[in-house]
Amino acid sequence: MKESRCQGGLTIWLTGMSGAGKTTIANVLKDKFAELKHETLVIDGDFVRSSINKKLGFSKEDIVTNNRSIIELCLVARKQYDFVIVPVISPFLEIRAEAKDILGPQFLEVFVKCDIESLSVRDTKGLYAQERQGLINNLIGVSRGSPYEPPMNPDVVLNSGKESVLESVNKLMEKVMSIKDLGQTT
């Protein structure tokens, strides 16, 4: 394997409501990094919840526990990868601040912003329809008692309700390139 000029360890934490496009953006970004010969891992919040933390519910405590598990996975993974991309709702300011504190300067908070109308139309998992029908009462950012606290000062804001996936990925790549040398390895 060729040695990367990028010193690695950058965690790109994509936060936003369900259906905002976090995972789609993460996967396209991973492909872009692969083209540049960078080792990249995506730690998907849904996957962690359904595998490692399958007994957790959606109380604030359970969400924080799941997010803390993801932070720990990032600490391990960033030793082996140039980039660790984390698409996860992570609805609370305090847990994102904790992630930033633990992961240090190698942490990039990305707010994948999308208006509720676009999310309801997109509804990739059918959650918004279920919430409207009263079948679920814990949809983060929509259901009463399940808040989403938008970042106050994210490093990057992607507006997935108005930007194409490629526009969002290119904007994010531009920010990452301003932090790291992403030239191809030789």
C-alpha positions in Angstrom: 0.0 0.0 0.0 1.3 3.5 -0.8 1.9 5.9 2.0 -0.6 8.8 2.0 0.7 12.4 2.2 -2.3 13.1 4.3 -1.4 12.5 8.0 -4.8 11.1 8.6 -7.1 10.9 11.5 -9.6 13.5 10.4 -13.1 12.7 11.7 -15.8 14.2 9.5 -19.0 14.2 11.7 -22.2 14.7 9.6 -25.1 15.7 11.8 -28.6 16.4 10.6 -32.2 15.1 10.8 -33.3 11.7 9.4 -33.4 11.7 5.7 -31.2 14.8 5.3 -28.7 12.9 3.1 -25.9 12.3 5.6 -25.2 8.7 4.5 -25.5 9.4 0.8 -23.0 12.3 1.2 -20.7 10.2 3.3 -20.6 7.4 0.7 -20.0 9.7 -2.2 -17.3 11.5 -0.2 -15.6 8.1 0.6 -15.5 7.4 -3.2 -13.9 10.8 -3.9 -11.3 10.1 -1.2 -10.7 6.6 -2.7 -10.0 8.2 -6.1 -7.3 10.2 -4.4 -5.9 7.1 -2.8 -6.9 7.9 0.8 -8.0 5.2 3.3 -11.5 6.1 4.4 -14.0 4.5 6.8 -17.7 5.3 7.1 -19.1 4.6 10.6 -22.8 4.9 10.0 -24.9 5.8 13.1 -27.8 3.5 12.0 -25.4 0.6 11.6 -23.8 1.1 15.0 -27.3 1.3 16.5 -28.5 -1.9 14.8 -25.4 -4.0 15.5 -23.4 -2.9 18.5 -26.1 -1.1 20.3 -29.2 -3.0 19.3 -30.7 -2.9 22.8 -30.8 0.8 22.9 -34.0 2.8 22.4 -34.4 6.5 21.6 -34.4 8.1 25.0 -31.9 10.9 25.4 -29.7 8.6 27.4 -29.8 5.9 24.8 -29.0 8.3 22.0 -26.0 9.7 24.0 -24.8 6.2 24.7 -24.9 5.3 21.0 -23.1 8.5 20.1 -20.4 7.8 22.7 -19.9 4.4 21.2 -19.4 6.1 17.8 -16.8 8.5 19.4 -14.9 5.5 20.8 -15.0 3.8 17.4 -13.6 7.0 15.8 -10.7 7.1 18.3 -9.7 3.6 17.2 -10.4 3.9 13.5 -8.6 7.2 13.0 -5.3 5.5 13.8 -5.7 3.3 10.6 -7.6 5.7 8.3 -6.9 9.0 6.7 -10.6 9.9 7.1 -13.4 8.6 9.3 -16.8 9.8 8.1 -19.6 9.6 10.6 -23.2 10.1 9.3 -25.3 10.2 12.5 -28.2 12.3 13.6 -26.5 13.2 16.9 -29.3 15.6 17.9 -27.7 17.1 21.0 -25.3 20.0 21.2 -23.6 18.4 24.3 -22.7 15.1 22.6 -21.3 16.8 19.6 -19.2 19.1 21.9 -18.1 16.0 23.7 -17.0 14.4 20.4 -15.1 17.6 19.4 -13.4 17.7 22.8 -12.4 14.0 22.7 -11.4 13.9 19.0 -9.6 17.2 19.2 -8.5 19.3 16.3 -8.9 16.4 14.0 -12.7 16.8 14.1 -14.9 18.5 11.5 -18.5 19.2 12.4 -20.7 19.2 9.3 -24.4 20.3 9.5 -26.4 18.6 6.8 -29.3 21.0 6.9 -32.7 20.2 5.2 -36.1 21.8 5.7 -38.9 19.7 7.1 -40.9 20.0 3.9 -38.1 18.4 1.8 -37.5 15.7 4.5 -41.2 14.9 4.5 -41.3 14.6 0.7 -38.1 12.6 0.5 -39.0 10.4 3.5 -36.5 7.7 2.5 -37.4 5.5 5.5 -41.1 6.3 5.8 -40.5 7.8 9.2 -42.2 11.1 8.6 -45.4 9.4 7.3 -45.4 7.1 10.3 -45.0 10.1 12.6 -47.9 11.9 10.9 -50.0 8.7 11.3 -49.2 8.5 15.0 -47.3 5.2 14.5 -44.2 6.6 16.1 -43.8 9.3 18.6 -40.0 9.7 18.8 -39.0 11.1 15.4 -36.0 13.3 16.3 -36.7 17.0 15.4 -40.4 16.4 14.7 -42.0 14.5 17.6 -42.7 16.4 20.8 -40.0 15.5 23.3 -37.5 14.4 20.6 -35.6 17.6 19.8 -32.9 18.2 17.3 -30.5 20.9 18.3 -28.8 22.4 15.2 -25.1 23.2 15.5 -24.4 26.7 16.6 -21.1 27.1 14.8 -20.5 24.1 12.5 -17.3 23.9 10.4 -19.4 23.4 7.2 -23.1 23.7 6.4 -24.5 21.6 3.6 -28.1 22.5 2.5 -29.3 19.2 1.1 -32.7 20.6 0.5 -31.3 23.0 -2.1 -27.9 21.5 -3.1 -27.4 18.4 -5.2 -25.4 15.6 -3.5 -22.4 16.4 -5.7 -22.6 20.2 -4.8 -22.6 19.2 -1.1 -19.8 16.8 -1.5 -17.7 19.3 -3.5 -18.3 22.0 -0.9 -17.2 19.6 1.8 -14.1 18.5 -0.2 -13.2 22.2 -0.6 -13.2 22.6 3.2 -11.3 19.4 3.8 -8.7 20.4 1.2 -8.2 23.7 3.1 -7.3 21.7 6.1 -5.3 18.8 4.6 -3.1 18.2 1.5 -5.3 15.9 -0.5 -2.9 15.5 -3.5 -2.6 12.1 -5.0 0.1 9.9 -3.6 3.0 8.9 -5.8 
